[in-house]
Amino acid sequence: MRKEAMFYERLADRMVKCNLCAHNCIIAPQRFGICGVRQNIDGVLYSLVYGELIAKNIDPIEKKPIYHLLPGSKSYSIATIGCNFKCGFCQNWQISQLSKREMDVSSDYLSPEEVVKEAKENNCKSISYTYTEPTIFFEYAYDVAKLAKREGLYNVFVTNGYMRQEVLEFINPYLDAANVDLKSFRDDYYRKHCKAKLKPVLETIASMKRLGVWVEITTLVIPGDNDSEDELKELVQFIVNIDKDIPWHISRFYPNYKFDDYIPTPIETLRKAKEIGKSYGLKYVYLGNVDEGTDTYCFSCHKLLVKRGYFYSILEYNIKNGLCPYCGEKIGGIWG
């Protein structure tokens, strides 16, 4: 469904400037933004994917990954096609790199009311805007989020963090949590592999914390590209300076898409990254895409608080009113 976009300005000669993400695309008539799903049609910017879902699933909230929001609950997860990044290692490239430029992609239309209705009927506690980049289907995500909040559901963005500040502030009243991909701590990495810049991502993470959004961070560690000890230390120091309570998910890379000639990330690399995170004072560090490192421990008394099993099942849950039951320490997160 075509819908006039939010956050754009009209320029001379029917040109438009999109102010949704940090690319700030200036788009000529009939042309598209970098995301491939926002088009200038005769001087008016439109989103071409409003309600057009390429994916909808009921997932464990841990799959996002979000570990500190209602562990064991279900999240109604939705996506349209498109992304404002061009990552050669994308794990969902089959849908994120689709574009309205080339084809009319088959999708299912679901109104915001229907999304919320299906989420509630399936006993989901949250709606996750995920798989691709929620910023590029912002108009739809915003309308869904408003309804979801009214119905007592949480809203979760799984995002590359490339939205503009005013966009984040606009959705802030309805956004409860986010997992932000911090893909590297090097701007040249972002420019080379994502066709983007690092600084806006760092600003988004800091702004989310300032605005009260619960933030978790994921880093996909790719051998030879972003796995140096120096870079990992700098990345961790950034997170620590924002908030030691931010959970950091260190995810294992497997050869995929344009990175099919790489090797999988050695487990020892992930373990070393976890040691770095802990040594700098991060309270919660998790491993992803491996069969270890998914349990939550109290950072103070080191007792087991949440034990996670196969496909994120919760085998043990000991948090009481957001506190460690053994020492009374407050555990960062949204625990219900």
N, C-alpha and C positions, 0 to 999 in steps of 0.2 A: 504494500500500500504506500502511495506517495503522500508525504506530509511536509508542509513547509518547515524548514529547519529552525531551530532556536540558535541563538548566538552567532549571528552573522550580520554584516553590514553591506549595504549596496554602494557600489562605486560607479565612477563614470563609465559610459559605454557599455552598460549592462554587465559590467564585471561585479563580482562579489568577493568579499573576504570572509572566510570561515574563522570564527573565533572560538571554536569548540575545543580544539586541542592545540598543543604547542607548535604544530607545523604552521599554523596560521595561513592556510592555503589561500592564495588569490586565484580565483577560478574564472576563466573566460566563459562566455555563453555556450551552453551545451556541453561544456567540459565537466570533469569530475575532480574531486579532491583526491589526495593521496590514498585515502581509505577505499576509494572505488565504489562507495555507496551513497555519496552525497553529490548532487549534480546541480549546476547552475542552469536553470531552464528559463531563458529569456529574462535574465536579471533577477530571478528569485531562486534562492537556494532551497533544495528539497532533500529530505531523507527519503531514500527509495526502499527502505527495509522496515518501515514501521509495522510491527506485528508479524513480520514474515519470518517465522522461526525455522531455522535450518536444523536446530537441535533442541529437544526438550526431554529431560530425564529427571528421575527422582534419585538423588545421590545421597550418600552419607555426607554430612557437612565436612567431615575430615578429608574428603576427596579433593576439596578446593585448592590447597589444603588450608583449612581453618580448624585448629585444635582447641582453641580457647573460647568457643562459642557453642554452648549447649552440646557437649560431646555425646555422640550416639544418636543425635537427632537427624531427621531427613531434611534435605533442602531441594526445593523445586528449582531445577537448573535450566536456564534458557539462553539461547544465542541466535543472532542473525549471522549472515555471512559478513566478511570484511574485517579489515584491521588497518590501523594507521602505522603499523610497523611491518617490516619486510624481512623478518628473521629467517635466515637459512636453516636454522635448527628447530623451527616451530614444530611442536608436537601435534598441533591441530591444523596443519597447513591445508588439508583437504577442504576445510570450510573457511578458515581465516583468510586465505589468499584468493578466495573467489571474489569476483567483482561484478558489479552491474554494467561495467563497460562492455564486456564481451558477450554476455548472455543473460537471459532471463532464467535465473536459477529456480528450480522447483522448491517450494517451501510451503509450510502450513501457516495460514493466518490464524492468530489467536489474539483476541482482544485483551486489554489489560484486565477487564472483569473476569474473563475466562481463565486467565493465568492464576489469578488469586483464588478463584473458585476451585480449580483443579488442585492447587497447592493445599488448600484446606481439606478438600475431600480425601487427599492422600496423607493426611496427618503430618504435613511438612510444617516445621517451625520457622522456616525462612525461605526466601527466594534468592537464588544466586544468579547473577548476571555474569556469565562465564563462557569458557570454551574459545570464544573469540574476544574481541575488545569491547566492553560495554560502552565506552565513551562514544564510539561511532554509531551506536543505536540509542543515543542518549534520550531522545524525545520519547521513545517507547519505554525505556528503562525508568525514566522519571514518572511517567503516568502509572506504570505498574507499581512502582515503589510507594507512591502516594496512597494508592488503594490498599496495598499490603500493610502499610503502617496503620491505617485506619482499622484494619481487621486483626491487628495484634501480631502480625508476622514481622520477622526481622528481614532486613535487606543487606545483601552482601555483594560487593563488587570484587571480581577477580580481574585485575587490571594491570596494564603496563605502566600506569601512573602518568600518562602523558596528557592529561586534561589540564585546561587552564584553571587558574585560581578561582575566577568568578563562577565557573561551571561547578567546581567542587563545592563552593559555598552555597550555590543554588540548590543542590541536591542534599546538602548536609542535614537538614531537618529529618530526612527520611532514610539516610544511610547509616547503618549500624556498625558495619564491619567491612574490612577490605583485606584481601591478600594482594600485595603489590609485588610484581616481579622486579627485583633489583638485579638485572642481568649481569652487571659488571660494575666495577668502580673506575672504569676508564672511558673517557669520552670517545677516544678513537675506536674502541670496541663497539660502542653504540652507533657511531657513524658508519663503520664498515659493515657490521652485521645486521643492524636494525634500521638503518637509514634514518636515524634519529639522534638526539643528544641526551647526555646524562643529566644535566642540571635540572631540567623540568621534572624529572622523576624524583630527584632528591627533594625538590621543593614540595612536591605533592605529598611525599611521606611525612615531611615535617608539618605541613598544613593539616593533614588528616589528624595527626596527634593533637595539634593545637585545637582543632574543632571538636575533638571528643570522639572521633571514629576509632573503633578498636582495629588496630593494624597488626597484621602478620606479614612477614616478608619471605619470599622464595628466591633462591639463587640456584639456577641450573648450572652446575659446575662442569665445564667442558675442558677436557684435557688439552693443555698447551695454549688455551685461549684466555681463560680467566681464573686459572687455578694456582697462580703463583702465591707464595706465602705472603709476600709484601702486599699484593692486592687484596687478599682475603683479610689481612690485618686492618688495612685502611677501611674496607667495607664494614667490618665489624665495629671499628671505632666510630664510624658514622652512626650506626644503629645505637650504640651505647650512648652517644651524645644526645640522641633524640629521647630514648627511653630504654632502660635495661629490661623492661617488662615485655618488649616486643619479641614475640617468638620468631626465630629464624629457621626456615626450612631449607636444608641443603639437599638439593635434588640431584640424583644420579642421571647423567646423560647417556642415552643410547643412540647409536647411529640412526639418522632419520633425515628425510627430505633432502636438502642440498648438502647435508653434513654426513652423508652415508659412508664416507671414507675415513671417518674418525673411529677411534676405539671407545668403548664404554668407559665411563669414569671409574678408575680403580677405587675399590672400597676404602683403601687406606687413605686416599685423598680426602674422601668425605669425613673419615674419622679425624684426620688432622685438622680439617676445617672446624669440626665440632670442638676440638680441643682449643683452637684459637678463640672461638666464640666464648667458651666457658672461661678461659684465662683472662679475657677482657671484661668479664662481668655480666655477660648475657645470662639471663635467668633460665631461658627456655630455648634449647637448640635441638632440632629434630633432623633426622635423615629421611629422605624421600626416595621412592623407587627402589628401595632395598628392604630386606626383611629384618631390620633392626632399627633401634633408635627412634621409636615412635611413642614411647611412654612418657608421661609427665611426672616429674618428681618435684617435691618442695625444694626450692633453692636454699632454704634455711636449714631444715633438719634432714633433708635428702630422703625422706620417706616417699614411697610410691603413692601417687595420687590418682592417676588414670593409667590403666593398662589396656593397650590396644592390641587386638588380635587380627586375624585374617580379614581382609577387606574392611578394615577400620572398625571391626566390631569392638564393643567396649566390654572387656572381661572383668574389670574392677574399677570402681569409681568411689573415691573417698573424700571428695571436696564437699565441705558443708558450709552453705551460705557464703561461698567465695573464699573460704578460709581453709587452711590446712588443719585437719582435725587433731593432729599430733602436737603442733607447736603454736597454732593460732595465727600463723603468718598469712597475710592477704595474698591471694593468688590472682594475678592479673587475668582479666577475661570477663566474659558474660556467661554466667553459670546457671541462670534461671532460678 
